[in-house]
Amino acid sequence: MAKKTSKSDFISVGLVAQNRRAHFDYLIEEFFTAGLQLTGTEVKSLRLGHANINDAYGVEKCGEVFMSNMFIAEYANKGYESHAEKRERKLLLKKKEIIKIINGLNKKGATLIAMKLFFNESGRAKLEIGLGRGKKLYDKRETAKERDWKRE
């Protein structure tokens, strides 16, 4: 039997998931906020906070941008309808933003990374994404060194 949830367990506005390693592993050059094309059980699962975006990355297909490898857990009280936990989800962006992202992804070493997953003031699921490049090992060491200097 599925676990009972109360109204207080649901997230109506605010942060659902965050990718904390993104700034350490990538040099983010540009940020975008995009909507997500989700099913009903995915939204209910997100409202309970059952999501992980640490391994999520963006891909371009047929002039549209999709997020791959984004984990949204299966909703417990789903009934007969369910969703795949790690499916590609379409990002809802403006045409200018899509063109900017596709041009950025065509550059060598560029990656589209999921940064934050949250519900905005009107209750819609939004994903903050960053277009950037992967850091080399010496860049990561430099970042750690700067952080230590600031701490002292």
C-alpha positions in Angstrom: 0.0 0.0 0.0 1.2 3.5 -0.8 2.3 5.9 1.9 -0.3 8.5 2.8 0.8 12.1 2.1 -0.7 15.2 3.6 -1.1 18.7 1.9 1.8 20.0 4.0 4.2 17.5 2.3 3.7 19.1 -1.1 6.0 21.8 -2.5 3.8 24.5 -4.1 6.5 27.2 -4.6 10.3 26.9 -4.3 13.3 24.6 -4.9 12.8 20.9 -5.7 16.3 19.8 -6.7 19.7 21.5 -7.2 22.9 20.4 -8.9 25.6 21.5 -6.5 28.5 20.1 -8.4 27.7 22.0 -11.6 29.8 25.1 -10.7 32.7 22.9 -9.6 32.7 20.7 -12.7 31.7 23.3 -15.3 32.5 26.9 -16.2 29.0 28.2 -16.8 28.9 31.1 -19.4 25.1 31.6 -19.8 22.0 30.8 -17.8 18.4 30.2 -19.1 15.1 29.4 -17.4 13.0 26.9 -19.2 9.6 25.2 -18.6 9.3 21.5 -18.8 6.9 19.3 -20.7 5.7 16.9 -18.0 2.9 14.4 -17.4 0.6 14.5 -14.4 2.3 11.9 -12.3 5.7 13.6 -12.9 4.3 16.9 -11.5 2.9 15.1 -8.4 6.2 13.4 -7.8 8.0 16.7 -8.1 5.7 18.3 -5.6 6.8 15.7 -3.1 10.5 16.5 -3.9 11.4 13.2 -5.5 13.8 14.4 -8.3 17.5 14.3 -9.0 19.1 16.5 -11.7 22.8 15.8 -10.9 23.5 13.8 -14.1 21.1 15.7 -16.4 22.3 17.2 -19.6 20.8 18.9 -22.6 20.7 17.6 -26.2 19.3 19.1 -29.4 17.0 17.1 -31.7 15.2 18.4 -34.8 15.5 22.1 -33.7 14.3 21.4 -30.2 16.1 21.1 -26.9 15.6 18.1 -24.6 16.9 17.2 -21.1 18.3 13.6 -20.8 19.1 11.6 -17.8 16.9 13.7 -15.4 15.4 11.4 -12.7 11.9 11.9 -11.5 10.7 9.1 -9.2 7.6 7.2 -9.9 4.5 8.6 -8.1 3.4 6.2 -5.3 -0.4 6.7 -5.7 -0.3 6.5 -9.5 -3.2 4.1 -10.2 -3.0 2.7 -13.8 -1.0 5.6 -15.3 2.7 6.0 -14.8 5.8 7.5 -16.4 9.4 6.4 -17.2 11.8 7.7 -14.5 14.6 8.7 -16.8 13.1 9.8 -20.1 13.9 12.7 -22.3 11.9 15.8 -21.4 11.3 18.6 -23.8 12.4 22.1 -22.6 9.9 24.9 -23.3 11.9 27.9 -24.5 11.5 30.9 -26.8 12.8 30.6 -30.4 15.7 33.0 -29.8 16.8 31.1 -26.7 16.7 27.8 -28.6 18.8 29.2 -31.4 21.3 30.6 -28.9 21.6 27.2 -27.1 21.9 25.2 -30.3 24.7 27.6 -31.6 26.4 27.3 -28.2 26.2 23.5 -28.2 27.8 23.3 -31.6 31.0 24.8 -30.2 33.7 22.3 -29.1 33.4 21.2 -25.5 30.1 23.0 -24.8 27.5 21.3 -22.6 24.0 22.2 -21.4 23.7 21.4 -17.7 20.7 21.4 -15.4 21.3 23.7 -12.4 18.0 24.0 -10.4 14.5 22.6 -10.6 11.9 24.7 -8.9 8.2 25.8 -8.9 7.7 29.5 -9.7 5.2 31.8 -8.1 2.4 30.6 -10.4 3.1 27.0 -9.5 4.7 25.9 -12.8 7.8 23.6 -12.9 10.8 25.4 -14.2 14.4 24.3 -14.8 17.4 26.7 -14.7 20.0 25.5 -17.2 23.5 26.6 -17.8 25.5 26.6 -21.1 29.1 26.1 -20.3 32.3 24.1 -20.7 33.8 21.3 -18.6 36.7 22.3 -16.4 40.0 20.6 -16.6 41.7 19.2 -13.5 44.0 22.2 -13.1 40.9 24.5 -13.3 39.3 22.6 -10.5 42.4 22.8 -8.3 42.5 26.6 -9.0 38.8 26.9 -7.9 39.5 25.0 -4.7 42.6 27.1 -4.0 40.6 30.4 -4.4 37.9 29.1 -2.1 40.5 28.2 0.6 42.0 31.7 0.3 38.6 33.3 0.7 37.8 31.2 3.7 41.1 32.2 5.5 
